[in-house]
Amino acid sequence: MPLGRSKNIYTVSVNAKTLVLGATENQITLLREFSEEEIAQYTKDLCDEEYDDE
């Protein structure tokens, strides 16, 4: 996701983890690390919310 000139946010899957990275021209910074279980729970919660809205 671009945030501005030479500023982006990326999600990267490595082994059983998902990393959220902030990147500029000069550096890459780890913003957040999610385990496989956290991603599964987040996805389940999103699906539950969609069904609650119907």
Biopython code that builds the backbone (N, CA, C, O; Angstrom):
import numpy as np
from Bio.PDB.StructureBuilder import StructureBuilder

atoms = [
    (1, "MET", "N", (0.850, -1.164, 0.000)),
    (1, "MET", "CA", (0.000, 0.000, 0.000)),
    (1, "MET", "C", (0.905, 1.240, 0.000)),
    (1, "MET", "O", (1.676, 1.440, 0.939)),
    (2, "PRO", "N", (0.819, 2.050, -1.019)),
    (2, "PRO", "CA", (1.614, 3.279, -1.047)),
    (2, "PRO", "C", (1.053, 4.311, -0.071)),
    (2, "PRO", "O", (-0.161, 4.468, 0.057)),
    (3, "LEU", "N", (1.955, 5.007, 0.610)),
    (3, "LEU", "CA", (1.559, 6.033, 1.572)),
    (3, "LEU", "C", (1.999, 7.424, 1.144)),
    (3, "LEU", "O", (1.603, 8.423, 1.744)),
    (4, "GLY", "N", (2.791, 7.480, 0.138)),
    (4, "GLY", "CA", (3.329, 8.748, -0.322)),
    (4, "GLY", "C", (4.556, 8.469, -1.160)),
    (4, "GLY", "O", (4.852, 7.322, -1.494)),
    (5, "ARG", "N", (5.248, 9.505, -1.488)),
    (5, "ARG", "CA", (6.437, 9.363, -2.309)),
    (5, "ARG", "C", (7.471, 8.482, -1.606)),
    (5, "ARG", "O", (7.982, 8.847, -0.547)),
    (6, "SER", "N", (7.772, 7.342, -2.183)),
    (6, "SER", "CA", (8.774, 6.393, -1.666)),
    (6, "SER", "C", (8.471, 5.893, -0.258)),
    (6, "SER", "O", (9.394, 5.585, 0.495)),
    (7, "LYS", "N", (7.198, 5.809, 0.108)),
    (7, "LYS", "CA", (6.789, 5.276, 1.409)),
    (7, "LYS", "C", (5.693, 4.240, 1.176)),
    (7, "LYS", "O", (4.666, 4.535, 0.564)),
    (8, "ASN", "N", (5.922, 3.019, 1.671)),
    (8, "ASN", "CA", (4.982, 1.934, 1.438)),
    (8, "ASN", "C", (4.854, 1.058, 2.675)),
    (8, "ASN", "O", (5.718, 1.058, 3.551)),
    (9, "ILE", "N", (3.754, 0.309, 2.727)),
    (9, "ILE", "CA", (3.575, -0.735, 3.724)),
    (9, "ILE", "C", (3.388, -2.039, 2.970)),
    (9, "ILE", "O", (2.639, -2.112, 1.997)),
    (10, "TYR", "N", (4.091, -3.080, 3.444)),
    (10, "TYR", "CA", (4.025, -4.393, 2.818)),
    (10, "TYR", "C", (3.656, -5.435, 3.858)),
    (10, "TYR", "O", (3.996, -5.295, 5.033)),
    (11, "THR", "N", (2.958, -6.484, 3.425)),
    (11, "THR", "CA", (2.784, -7.671, 4.253)),
    (11, "THR", "C", (3.570, -8.777, 3.579)),
    (11, "THR", "O", (3.500, -8.960, 2.363)),
    (12, "VAL", "N", (4.318, -9.513, 4.387)),
    (12, "VAL", "CA", (5.178, -10.567, 3.881)),
    (12, "VAL", "C", (4.941, -11.811, 4.728)),
    (12, "VAL", "O", (4.981, -11.742, 5.956)),
    (13, "SER", "N", (4.694, -12.943, 4.083)),
    (13, "SER", "CA", (4.541, -14.201, 4.802)),
    (13, "SER", "C", (5.864, -14.945, 4.794)),
    (13, "SER", "O", (6.455, -15.183, 3.741)),
    (14, "VAL", "N", (6.320, -15.309, 5.989)),
    (14, "VAL", "CA", (7.567, -16.050, 6.149)),
    (14, "VAL", "C", (7.294, -17.189, 7.117)),
    (14, "VAL", "O", (6.923, -16.965, 8.269)),
    (15, "ASN", "N", (7.481, -18.417, 6.637)),
    (15, "ASN", "CA", (7.169, -19.601, 7.446)),
    (15, "ASN", "C", (5.737, -19.474, 7.957)),
    (15, "ASN", "O", (4.820, -19.349, 7.146)),
    (16, "ALA", "N", (5.515, -19.501, 9.247)),
    (16, "ALA", "CA", (4.158, -19.443, 9.793)),
    (16, "ALA", "C", (3.829, -18.056, 10.329)),
    (16, "ALA", "O", (2.917, -17.911, 11.144)),
    (17, "LYS", "N", (4.554, -17.036, 9.885)),
    (17, "LYS", "CA", (4.332, -15.675, 10.379)),
    (17, "LYS", "C", (4.021, -14.723, 9.235)),
    (17, "LYS", "O", (4.441, -14.937, 8.098)),
    (18, "THR", "N", (3.283, -13.672, 9.552)),
    (18, "THR", "CA", (3.034, -12.592, 8.611)),
    (18, "THR", "C", (3.639, -11.334, 9.201)),
    (18, "THR", "O", (3.329, -10.959, 10.331)),
    (19, "LEU", "N", (4.496, -10.685, 8.442)),
    (19, "LEU", "CA", (5.168, -9.469, 8.883)),
    (19, "LEU", "C", (4.565, -8.270, 8.179)),
    (19, "LEU", "O", (4.271, -8.331, 6.985)),
    (20, "VAL", "N", (4.378, -7.181, 8.907)),
    (20, "VAL", "CA", (3.950, -5.919, 8.330)),
    (20, "VAL", "C", (5.178, -5.010, 8.356)),
    (20, "VAL", "O", (5.724, -4.715, 9.420)),
    (21, "LEU", "N", (5.603, -4.571, 7.175)),
    (21, "LEU", "CA", (6.829, -3.793, 7.043)),
    (21, "LEU", "C", (6.529, -2.406, 6.498)),
    (21, "LEU", "O", (5.719, -2.251, 5.584)),
    (22, "GLY", "N", (7.177, -1.411, 7.055)),
    (22, "GLY", "CA", (7.136, -0.063, 6.520)),
    (22, "GLY", "C", (8.436, 0.162, 5.758)),
    (22, "GLY", "O", (9.512, -0.154, 6.265)),
    (23, "ALA", "N", (8.349, 0.703, 4.551)),
    (23, "ALA", "CA", (9.552, 0.885, 3.739)),
    (23, "ALA", "C", (9.613, 2.290, 3.170)),
    (23, "ALA", "O", (8.617, 2.837, 2.697)),
    (24, "THR", "N", (10.812, 2.860, 3.230)),
    (24, "THR", "CA", (11.106, 4.133, 2.586)),
    (24, "THR", "C", (12.292, 3.906, 1.660)),
    (24, "THR", "O", (12.760, 2.777, 1.518)),
    (25, "GLU", "N", (12.769, 4.945, 1.043)),
    (25, "GLU", "CA", (13.941, 4.827, 0.172)),
    (25, "GLU", "C", (15.155, 4.322, 0.932)),
    (25, "GLU", "O", (15.997, 3.625, 0.367)),
    (26, "ASN", "N", (15.251, 4.671, 2.217)),
    (26, "ASN", "CA", (16.467, 4.397, 2.977)),
    (26, "ASN", "C", (16.396, 3.253, 3.966)),
    (26, "ASN", "O", (17.439, 2.771, 4.409)),
    (27, "GLN", "N", (15.204, 2.797, 4.332)),
    (27, "GLN", "CA", (15.135, 1.746, 5.344)),
    (27, "GLN", "C", (13.844, 0.951, 5.272)),
    (27, "GLN", "O", (12.855, 1.378, 4.676)),
    (28, "ILE", "N", (13.886, -0.220, 5.899)),
    (28, "ILE", "CA", (12.718, -1.077, 6.067)),
    (28, "ILE", "C", (12.569, -1.306, 7.571)),
    (28, "ILE", "O", (13.538, -1.645, 8.250)),
    (29, "THR", "N", (11.345, -1.118, 8.092)),
    (29, "THR", "CA", (11.093, -1.232, 9.524)),
    (29, "THR", "C", (9.989, -2.246, 9.768)),
    (29, "THR", "O", (8.945, -2.201, 9.117)),
    (30, "LEU", "N", (10.214, -3.162, 10.705)),
    (30, "LEU", "CA", (9.176, -4.105, 11.111)),
    (30, "LEU", "C", (8.161, -3.350, 11.965)),
    (30, "LEU", "O", (8.499, -2.820, 13.023)),
    (31, "LEU", "N", (6.913, -3.307, 11.492)),
    (31, "LEU", "CA", (5.861, -2.603, 12.221)),
    (31, "LEU", "C", (5.085, -3.543, 13.140)),
    (31, "LEU", "O", (4.684, -3.165, 14.241)),
    (32, "ARG", "N", (4.880, -4.784, 12.665)),
    (32, "ARG", "CA", (4.100, -5.752, 13.456)),
    (32, "ARG", "C", (4.373, -7.146, 12.929)),
    (32, "ARG", "O", (4.618, -7.336, 11.738)),
    (33, "GLU", "N", (4.330, -8.115, 13.824)),
    (33, "GLU", "CA", (4.486, -9.515, 13.463)),
    (33, "GLU", "C", (3.265, -10.272, 13.959)),
    (33, "GLU", "O", (2.892, -10.158, 15.127)),
    (34, "PHE", "N", (2.640, -11.048, 13.074)),
    (34, "PHE", "CA", (1.469, -11.838, 13.423)),
    (34, "PHE", "C", (1.800, -13.317, 13.296)),
    (34, "PHE", "O", (2.448, -13.734, 12.336)),
    (35, "SER", "N", (1.356, -14.106, 14.262)),
    (35, "SER", "CA", (1.516, -15.554, 14.158)),
    (35, "SER", "C", (0.413, -16.103, 13.258)),
    (35, "SER", "O", (-0.552, -15.409, 12.939)),
    (36, "GLU", "N", (0.573, -17.353, 12.860)),
    (36, "GLU", "CA", (-0.447, -18.005, 12.035)),
    (36, "GLU", "C", (-1.788, -18.039, 12.782)),
    (36, "GLU", "O", (-2.844, -17.862, 12.174)),
    (37, "GLU", "N", (-1.741, -18.266, 14.089)),
    (37, "GLU", "CA", (-2.966, -18.318, 14.894)),
    (37, "GLU", "C", (-3.662, -16.957, 14.943)),
    (37, "GLU", "O", (-4.890, -16.892, 14.875)),
    (38, "GLU", "N", (-2.895, -15.874, 15.060)),
    (38, "GLU", "CA", (-3.483, -14.528, 15.086)),
    (38, "GLU", "C", (-4.174, -14.209, 13.760)),
    (38, "GLU", "O", (-5.257, -13.623, 13.748)),
    (39, "ILE", "N", (-3.555, -14.590, 12.658)),
    (39, "ILE", "CA", (-4.162, -14.355, 11.337)),
    (39, "ILE", "C", (-5.440, -15.155, 11.200)),
    (39, "ILE", "O", (-6.438, -14.637, 10.700)),
    (40, "ALA", "N", (-5.431, -16.422, 11.637)),
    (40, "ALA", "CA", (-6.623, -17.267, 11.558)),
    (40, "ALA", "C", (-7.758, -16.674, 12.385)),
    (40, "ALA", "O", (-8.904, -16.647, 11.937)),
    (41, "GLN", "N", (-7.445, -16.194, 13.598)),
    (41, "GLN", "CA", (-8.479, -15.608, 14.457)),
    (41, "GLN", "C", (-9.023, -14.315, 13.857)),
    (41, "GLN", "O", (-10.231, -14.078, 13.890)),
    (42, "TYR", "N", (-8.146, -13.481, 13.311)),
    (42, "TYR", "CA", (-8.566, -12.226, 12.683)),
    (42, "TYR", "C", (-9.494, -12.513, 11.503)),
    (42, "TYR", "O", (-10.524, -11.858, 11.344)),
    (43, "THR", "N", (-9.129, -13.489, 10.679)),
    (43, "THR", "CA", (-9.948, -13.862, 9.522)),
    (43, "THR", "C", (-11.306, -14.385, 9.974)),
    (43, "THR", "O", (-12.331, -14.036, 9.389)),
    (44, "LYS", "N", (-11.320, -15.220, 11.014)),
    (44, "LYS", "CA", (-12.583, -15.744, 11.545)),
    (44, "LYS", "C", (-13.459, -14.605, 12.059)),
    (44, "LYS", "O", (-14.660, -14.570, 11.790)),
    (45, "ASP", "N", (-12.857, -13.676, 12.799)),
    (45, "ASP", "CA", (-13.612, -12.538, 13.327)),
    (45, "ASP", "C", (-14.224, -11.702, 12.209)),
    (45, "ASP", "O", (-15.364, -11.254, 12.327)),
    (46, "LEU", "N", (-13.477, -11.487, 11.124)),
    (46, "LEU", "CA", (-14.008, -10.728, 9.983)),
    (46, "LEU", "C", (-15.198, -11.438, 9.359)),
    (46, "LEU", "O", (-16.200, -10.804, 9.028)),
    (47, "CYS", "N", (-15.092, -12.736, 9.201)),
    (47, "CYS", "CA", (-16.197, -13.511, 8.621)),
    (47, "CYS", "C", (-17.412, -13.469, 9.530)),
    (47, "CYS", "O", (-18.539, -13.326, 9.055)),
    (48, "ASP", "N", (-17.193, -13.592, 10.835)),
    (48, "ASP", "CA", (-18.303, -13.533, 11.784)),
    (48, "ASP", "C", (-19.012, -12.190, 11.710)),
    (48, "ASP", "O", (-20.240, -12.142, 11.777)),
    (49, "GLU", "N", (-18.262, -11.092, 11.574)),
    (49, "GLU", "CA", (-18.853, -9.758, 11.474)),
    (49, "GLU", "C", (-19.707, -9.629, 10.219)),
    (49, "GLU", "O", (-20.774, -9.017, 10.258)),
    (50, "GLU", "N", (-19.250, -10.200, 9.103)),
    (50, "GLU", "CA", (-20.017, -10.120, 7.852)),
    (50, "GLU", "C", (-21.348, -10.815, 8.004)),
    (50, "GLU", "O", (-22.362, -10.310, 7.522)),
    (51, "TYR", "N", (-21.374, -11.975, 8.669)),
    (51, "TYR", "CA", (-22.628, -12.700, 8.850)),
    (51, "TYR", "C", (-23.535, -12.011, 9.855)),
    (51, "TYR", "O", (-24.758, -12.102, 9.739)),
    (52, "ASP", "N", (-22.971, -11.330, 10.831)),
    (52, "ASP", "CA", (-23.773, -10.588, 11.809)),
    (52, "ASP", "C", (-24.507, -9.413, 11.170)),
    (52, "ASP", "O", (-25.578, -9.021, 11.634)),
    (53, "ASP", "N", (-23.931, -8.846, 10.099)),
    (53, "ASP", "CA", (-24.530, -7.695, 9.434)),
    (53, "ASP", "C", (-25.722, -8.067, 8.547)),
    (53, "ASP", "O", (-26.484, -7.189, 8.141)),
    (54, "GLU", "N", (-25.888, -9.342, 8.247)),
    (54, "GLU", "CA", (-26.959, -9.747, 7.322)),
    (54, "GLU", "C", (-28.294, -9.830, 8.009)),
    (54, "GLU", "O", (-29.296, -10.157, 7.373)),
]
sb = StructureBuilder()
sb.init_structure("model")
sb.init_model(0)
sb.init_chain("A")
sb.init_seg("    ")
for serial, (resi, resn, name, xyz) in enumerate(atoms, 1):
    if name == "N":
        sb.init_residue(resn, " ", resi, " ")
    sb.init_atom(name, np.array(xyz, "f"), 0.0, 1.0, " ", f" {name:<3s}", serial, name[0])
structure = sb.get_structure()
